[in-house]
């Protein structure tokens, strides 16, 4: 049985209780884009604020009203439905004028701006996300809450994949095992991708949890592999004397395996530990290799940028930034019970 609650927390159980997402307005997300639309091209980029709406549903509304196929609409990342989020979409409109999309505006959808660009918006094409979260009905010692926030600002949090990656009641993992057994027919490409991602994410989470237990999730062990902060480039431990200092300075992070086929960059103690975790999850690990997923790496630590907070009568207001692919809920997991 897969239980997300069993994953180890970096700073132990929090004495603080509180409610998040009491209202959509309590959870705000704003995408941080690395580029701006140029003003010309075949692709119409739209900056949209959605309130209580699903990203895919908004994309369908855009396709329908622009009279294009669903595949002509792109977005950088999925965003929570129960939130107020500002994100970018693009519509491929070769040889066509901008459609009138004002008809789709409502309490759920607002078009903030639009501009043309020569390329479509690709999935994952984000620098990160900016969050504003309000936690209501806080109970527990406020001094301990602030001490924990200070610790997170300085040391970061475990870079777990969030619960949403695994579906309701962790069902995507069970479905992944069934898929790997060849018992799923007529499986859509998107479904297959979801199950593969869930399997690989769970093995990573198990590895990260074990390293937290061993007190080395943010410090190197023999044979570790490191990633440049804000980049995907990795390099193996070469015995440099400045590794620990670069980790402390936030220049590089210790990584863990995103399981798949291919030779691992890890060696010695790190390789042994990662293989041990894969063996404990052999059905998922072997399934990923059989599916020809290539082994990759992910930082074990999530640095929480520009973390600020304001204690209010009804709770606490938090502001922070995370890189693309990181989960705000994993920050909150270290703050609240």
Secondary structure, DSSP 8 states (H G I E B T S, - for coil): ---GGGS--TT---S-EEES-SSGGGEEEEEE-S----S-SSEEEEEEEEES--HHHHHHHHHHHHT--GGGEEES----SSSEEEEEEEEE-TT------GGG-SSSEEEEEEEEESS---TT--SEEEEEEEEEEEES-HHHHHHHHHHHHHH-EE----GGGG-GGGHHHHHHHHHHTT---S--HHHHHHHHHHHHHHHHHHHHHHHHHTT-SSS--TT-EEEETTS--EEE----TTHHHHHHTTSEEEEEEE--BS--S--HHHHHHHHHHHHHTHHHHHHHHHTT-B-EEEESEE--EEEEEEEETTEEEEEEEEETT--HHHHHHHH--
